[in-house]
Amino acid sequence: MLSETEFRTEDLPGADRFDFWCERIGRTHAPLDLHSEYAKDYRAQQRVLHLGAVHVWPTTHQSLRFRRTPKLIRQSDPEQYHIGIPLHGTNRIAWADQKALYGPYDIQVFDSSRPVEVESTNGPDPFSGIGIEIPKTLLHLPQHKMDRLFARGMSGREGMGALLVQFLTQLTADTSPYLPSDGPRLGTVVVDLLSGLFAHALEAERSLPPESCSRTLVLRIRSHVQQNLDDPLLSPRTIAAAHNISTSYLHRLFRNEHETVAAWIRHQRLERARRDLADPAMCSTTIHTVAARWGFTRAADFTRAFRTAYGMPPKEYRHQALHRPGATAWTHC
């Protein structure tokens, strides 16, 4: 599991909760002036994933208004960007003489060196979102260009924004596949995704170093593959065409990855098929249908590949999965 810390106000006496939450946010992000109508018995929880110098923190809390004032900036400035992504609720932002309102999956950038006021709310329900803390020196874009993105909303539903949100939601949902040593590598992924998103918004892609562009392109390709695994025509040739690159360049991109493009596609398809075979809700679906659903048009090819990957044929795997202890309700399948 990744190195992470967790904080819940419910573990504290009601009268102490808001003060401790203020202190927690001040250490996670930067000192802030916090207010809430629920301060007398505040409900909030936060996890902080430590990805090298980058920190990602999913949080759920009651409505909250915070201000980063000039006085607080003079007292302490960590010189970092904060990226806020509401998942349930809205961020109402005020800075200088401007105001903006952003909803779920809108990505916003804040600068610890600039004053701002933000109200995060979801009415009477808890607000939830993901925050990212990243040192300014890690981004591959100059300060004067980043200033143009301050409090600006960028969509997390399409393009690079969607790729970022997808990566963060999957990462924060389950960190068990990772080791603490994976943290810095995952932090680099976050930096590359943010750099790509900001460069696109600023029309400054040429400002990014080639290695960052290559890593981001690999992430885009992986996302494309995941979304098209059910297409039997998916292949290195069609993937390269979809991304306007040559097939040889696609193979060069994956040279430093754990598997070739074709091997990775097959592995992903087999994993999807394996999950379906172990799903009680799909027990009446034939094995051939499951295989075809994930791009295996020849039953013999699927059986051979499945046996090689998992040590048994798909029929035997399904039988064991559906009749293991705890799955007795589905023994009629």
C-alpha positions as CSV (number, residue, x, y, z in Angstrom):
1,M,0.0,0.0,0.0
2,L,1.1,3.5,-0.7
3,S,2.3,5.7,2.2
4,E,-0.8,7.6,3.3
5,T,-2.3,9.3,6.3
6,E,-6.0,9.5,7.3
7,F,-7.9,11.9,9.5
8,R,-11.5,11.8,10.7
9,T,-13.1,14.4,12.8
10,E,-15.5,11.8,14.1
11,D,-12.6,10.3,16.1
12,L,-12.6,13.5,18.2
13,P,-15.0,15.2,20.7
14,G,-17.6,17.3,18.9
15,A,-16.3,20.6,20.3
16,D,-12.8,20.0,19.1
17,R,-13.5,18.8,15.6
18,F,-13.5,22.1,13.7
19,D,-10.3,23.4,15.3
20,F,-8.5,20.2,14.5
21,W,-9.8,20.2,10.9
22,C,-8.5,23.8,10.5
23,E,-5.1,22.7,11.7
24,R,-5.2,19.6,9.5
25,I,-6.0,21.6,6.3
26,G,-3.3,24.2,7.3
27,R,-0.7,21.5,7.3
28,T,-2.0,19.7,4.2
29,H,-2.4,22.8,2.0
30,A,-1.4,26.1,3.6
31,P,-2.6,28.2,6.5
32,L,-6.2,29.3,5.8
33,D,-9.0,31.3,7.5
34,L,-11.8,28.7,7.7
35,H,-15.5,29.2,8.5
36,S,-18.5,26.8,8.5
37,E,-22.0,27.0,9.8
38,Y,-21.5,23.4,11.0
39,A,-18.4,24.3,13.1
40,K,-19.9,23.3,16.4
41,D,-19.9,19.6,15.4
42,Y,-18.0,19.4,12.2
43,R,-17.9,16.2,10.1
44,A,-15.0,15.7,7.8
45,Q,-12.5,13.1,6.7
46,Q,-9.3,13.2,4.6
47,R,-6.7,10.9,3.3
48,V,-3.4,12.1,2.1
49,L,-1.4,10.0,-0.4
50,H,2.3,10.8,-0.3
51,L,3.6,10.5,-3.9
52,G,7.1,11.9,-3.4
53,A,6.9,15.7,-3.5
54,V,3.3,15.5,-4.7
55,H,0.4,15.0,-2.3
56,V,-3.1,13.8,-3.4
57,W,-5.9,14.1,-0.9
58,P,-9.4,12.8,-1.3
59,T,-11.7,14.5,1.2
60,T,-15.3,14.6,2.3
61,H,-16.6,17.4,4.5
62,Q,-19.5,19.6,5.4
63,S,-19.9,23.0,3.8
64,L,-16.8,25.1,4.3
65,R,-15.5,28.6,3.3
66,F,-11.8,29.3,3.3
67,R,-9.7,32.4,2.7
68,R,-6.1,32.6,1.8
69,T,-5.3,36.2,2.9
70,P,-2.3,38.5,2.2
71,K,-1.5,38.3,5.9
72,L,-1.4,34.5,5.9
73,I,0.7,34.5,2.7
74,R,3.2,36.7,4.3
75,Q,3.4,34.5,7.4
76,S,3.8,31.2,5.4
77,D,4.0,30.4,1.7
78,P,4.9,26.8,0.7
79,E,5.3,28.0,-3.0
80,Q,3.0,25.4,-4.4
81,Y,-0.1,25.0,-6.6
82,H,-3.3,23.5,-5.2
83,I,-5.5,21.8,-7.7
84,G,-9.1,21.4,-6.6
85,I,-11.6,18.9,-8.2
86,P,-15.1,18.8,-6.8
87,L,-16.7,15.4,-7.2
88,H,-20.0,16.1,-5.3
89,G,-20.8,19.8,-4.8
90,T,-19.5,23.1,-6.0
91,N,-16.7,25.6,-5.5
92,R,-17.7,29.2,-5.4
93,I,-14.5,31.3,-5.9
94,A,-13.7,35.0,-5.4
95,W,-10.4,36.7,-6.1
96,A,-9.4,40.3,-6.9
97,D,-12.6,41.6,-8.5
98,Q,-13.6,38.4,-10.1
99,K,-16.0,35.5,-9.2
100,A,-16.6,32.0,-10.6
101,L,-18.7,28.9,-9.8
102,Y,-17.5,25.4,-10.7
103,G,-19.2,22.1,-10.3
104,P,-18.3,18.4,-10.3
105,Y,-15.3,17.4,-12.4
106,D,-14.3,21.0,-13.0
107,I,-10.6,21.3,-12.4
108,Q,-9.3,24.5,-10.8
109,V,-5.8,25.8,-10.0
110,F,-4.9,27.9,-7.0
111,D,-1.6,29.5,-6.1
112,S,-0.4,29.5,-2.5
113,S,1.1,33.0,-3.2
114,R,-2.2,34.6,-4.2
115,P,-5.2,35.6,-2.1
116,V,-8.5,33.8,-2.8
117,E,-11.7,32.9,-1.1
118,V,-13.5,29.6,-1.9
119,E,-16.8,28.2,-0.6
120,S,-17.0,24.5,-1.0
121,T,-20.6,23.3,-0.5
122,N,-23.1,20.6,-1.5
123,G,-26.1,22.1,0.3
124,P,-27.0,20.1,3.4
125,D,-25.1,17.1,2.1
126,P,-21.4,16.5,2.4
127,F,-19.0,18.0,-0.2
128,S,-16.4,15.6,-1.6
129,G,-13.5,16.2,-3.9
130,I,-9.8,15.6,-4.6
131,G,-7.1,18.0,-3.9
132,I,-3.5,18.0,-5.2
133,E,-0.5,19.8,-3.7
134,I,2.4,20.2,-6.1
135,P,5.5,22.4,-5.7
136,K,5.7,25.1,-8.4
137,T,9.2,24.0,-9.4
138,L,7.9,20.5,-10.6
139,L,5.6,21.8,-13.3
140,H,7.1,22.2,-16.8
141,L,5.5,25.6,-17.4
142,P,6.8,29.1,-16.4
143,Q,5.1,31.1,-13.7
144,H,3.8,33.9,-15.9
145,K,1.9,31.4,-18.0
146,M,0.5,29.6,-15.0
147,D,-0.8,32.9,-13.7
148,R,-3.3,32.8,-16.5
149,L,-4.8,29.6,-15.1
150,F,-5.5,30.9,-11.6
151,A,-9.0,30.0,-10.6
152,R,-9.8,29.0,-14.1
153,G,-12.0,26.0,-14.7
154,M,-10.9,23.2,-16.9
155,S,-13.2,20.2,-17.8
156,G,-12.5,16.9,-16.2
157,R,-15.0,15.2,-18.4
158,E,-13.0,15.1,-21.7
159,G,-9.5,15.1,-23.1
160,M,-6.5,15.4,-20.7
161,G,-8.8,16.5,-17.9
162,A,-10.8,13.3,-18.1
163,L,-7.6,11.3,-18.1
164,L,-6.4,13.1,-15.0
165,V,-9.7,12.6,-13.1
166,Q,-9.8,8.9,-14.2
167,F,-6.3,8.3,-12.9
168,L,-6.9,10.1,-9.6
169,T,-10.3,8.4,-8.9
170,Q,-8.9,5.0,-9.6
171,L,-5.7,5.6,-7.5
172,T,-7.6,7.0,-4.5
173,A,-10.2,4.3,-4.6
174,D,-7.7,1.5,-4.0
175,T,-4.0,1.9,-3.2
176,S,-3.5,-1.7,-2.2
177,P,-1.8,-2.8,-5.4
178,Y,1.1,-0.3,-4.8
179,L,4.1,-0.2,-2.5
180,P,5.4,2.9,-0.8
181,S,8.3,2.9,-3.3
182,D,5.8,3.4,-6.1
183,G,4.8,6.8,-4.7
184,P,7.4,8.9,-6.5
185,R,6.6,7.2,-9.8
186,L,2.9,7.9,-9.4
187,G,3.8,11.5,-8.5
188,T,5.6,11.8,-11.8
189,V,2.4,10.5,-13.6
190,V,0.4,13.2,-11.8
191,V,2.9,15.9,-12.8
192,D,2.9,14.8,-16.4
193,L,-0.9,14.8,-16.6
194,L,-1.2,18.2,-15.0
195,S,1.6,19.6,-17.2
196,G,-0.2,18.2,-20.3
197,L,-3.6,19.6,-19.2
198,F,-2.2,23.1,-18.4
199,A,-0.1,23.2,-21.6
200,H,-3.1,22.4,-23.7
201,A,-5.2,25.0,-21.9
202,L,-2.5,27.6,-22.5
203,E,-1.7,26.4,-26.1
204,A,1.9,25.9,-24.9
205,E,2.5,22.2,-25.6
206,R,5.9,23.1,-27.0
207,S,7.0,24.2,-23.6
208,L,6.9,20.7,-22.3
209,P,10.1,18.5,-22.3
210,P,10.0,15.6,-24.8
211,E,10.0,12.9,-22.0
212,S,7.0,14.4,-20.4
213,C,5.1,14.5,-23.7
214,S,6.0,10.9,-24.3
215,R,4.9,9.7,-20.9
216,T,1.6,11.6,-21.3
217,L,1.0,10.1,-24.8
218,V,1.5,6.6,-23.3
219,L,-1.2,7.4,-20.7
220,R,-3.5,8.6,-23.4
221,I,-2.9,5.5,-25.4
222,R,-3.5,3.3,-22.4
223,S,-6.8,5.1,-21.8
224,H,-7.8,4.7,-25.4
225,V,-7.1,0.9,-25.2
226,Q,-9.1,0.5,-22.0
227,Q,-12.1,2.2,-23.7
228,N,-11.9,0.1,-26.8
229,L,-11.0,-3.4,-25.6
230,D,-14.3,-4.8,-26.9
231,D,-13.3,-3.8,-30.5
232,P,-11.9,-6.9,-32.2
233,L,-10.1,-4.7,-34.7
234,L,-8.1,-3.0,-31.9
235,S,-4.4,-3.4,-32.8
236,P,-1.2,-1.4,-32.8
237,R,-2.0,-0.2,-36.3
238,T,-5.4,1.2,-35.3
239,I,-4.1,2.6,-32.1
240,A,-1.3,4.4,-33.9
241,A,-3.7,5.8,-36.5
242,A,-6.0,7.1,-33.7
243,H,-3.2,9.1,-32.2
244,N,-1.6,10.3,-35.5
245,I,1.6,8.5,-35.0
246,S,3.4,5.7,-36.8
247,T,3.2,2.1,-35.7
248,S,7.0,2.0,-35.2
249,Y,6.8,5.1,-33.0
250,L,4.1,3.4,-30.9
251,H,6.4,0.5,-30.4
252,R,9.2,2.8,-29.4
253,L,7.0,4.5,-26.8
254,F,6.3,1.1,-25.1
255,R,9.9,0.0,-25.2
256,N,10.4,1.1,-21.6
257,E,7.1,-0.4,-20.5
258,H,6.7,-3.8,-18.9
259,E,5.0,-5.3,-22.0
260,T,4.7,-4.7,-25.7
261,V,1.6,-3.0,-26.9
262,A,0.1,-6.2,-28.3
263,A,0.9,-8.1,-25.1
264,W,-0.6,-5.4,-22.9
265,I,-3.8,-5.4,-25.0
266,R,-4.1,-9.2,-24.6
267,H,-3.4,-9.0,-20.9
268,Q,-6.2,-6.4,-20.4
269,R,-8.7,-8.4,-22.4
270,L,-7.9,-11.5,-20.5
271,E,-8.3,-9.7,-17.2
272,R,-11.8,-8.3,-18.3
273,A,-12.8,-11.8,-19.4
274,R,-11.6,-13.3,-16.1
275,R,-13.6,-10.8,-14.1
276,D,-16.8,-11.6,-16.1
277,L,-16.3,-15.4,-15.7
278,A,-16.1,-14.9,-11.9
279,D,-19.1,-12.6,-11.8
280,P,-22.2,-14.5,-10.5
281,A,-24.4,-12.0,-12.4
282,M,-23.0,-13.3,-15.7
283,C,-23.1,-17.0,-14.9
284,S,-25.7,-17.6,-17.6
285,T,-23.5,-15.9,-20.3
286,T,-21.6,-18.5,-22.4
287,I,-17.9,-18.5,-22.2
288,H,-17.8,-17.9,-26.0
289,T,-19.9,-14.8,-25.5
290,V,-17.6,-13.5,-22.8
291,A,-14.6,-14.1,-25.0
292,A,-16.1,-12.4,-28.0
293,R,-17.1,-9.4,-25.8
294,W,-13.5,-8.7,-25.1
295,G,-12.2,-9.2,-28.7
296,F,-11.4,-12.9,-28.8
297,T,-13.2,-14.0,-31.9
298,R,-11.8,-17.6,-31.9
299,A,-12.8,-19.8,-29.0
300,A,-9.7,-22.0,-29.3
301,D,-7.4,-18.9,-29.2
302,F,-9.2,-17.6,-26.1
303,T,-9.0,-21.0,-24.2
304,R,-5.3,-21.3,-25.0
305,A,-4.4,-17.8,-24.0
306,F,-6.5,-18.0,-20.8
307,R,-4.9,-21.3,-19.8
308,T,-1.4,-19.8,-20.3
309,A,-2.3,-16.8,-18.2
310,Y,-4.2,-18.4,-15.3
311,G,-3.1,-22.0,-15.3
312,M,-6.5,-23.5,-16.1
313,P,-9.1,-23.4,-18.9
314,P,-11.8,-20.8,-18.6
315,K,-14.5,-23.4,-17.9
316,E,-12.7,-24.7,-14.9
317,Y,-11.8,-21.2,-13.6
318,R,-15.5,-20.2,-13.8
319,H,-16.6,-23.3,-11.9
320,Q,-14.1,-22.7,-9.1
321,A,-14.9,-19.0,-8.9
322,L,-18.6,-19.5,-8.7
323,H,-18.5,-22.4,-6.2
324,R,-15.9,-21.1,-3.8
325,P,-17.0,-20.5,-0.1
326,G,-19.2,-17.5,0.0
327,A,-20.6,-18.0,-3.5
328,T,-23.1,-20.8,-2.5
329,A,-26.1,-18.7,-3.5
330,W,-25.0,-19.1,-7.1
331,T,-24.4,-22.9,-7.2
332,H,-27.3,-23.2,-9.7
333,C,-25.3,-21.4,-12.4
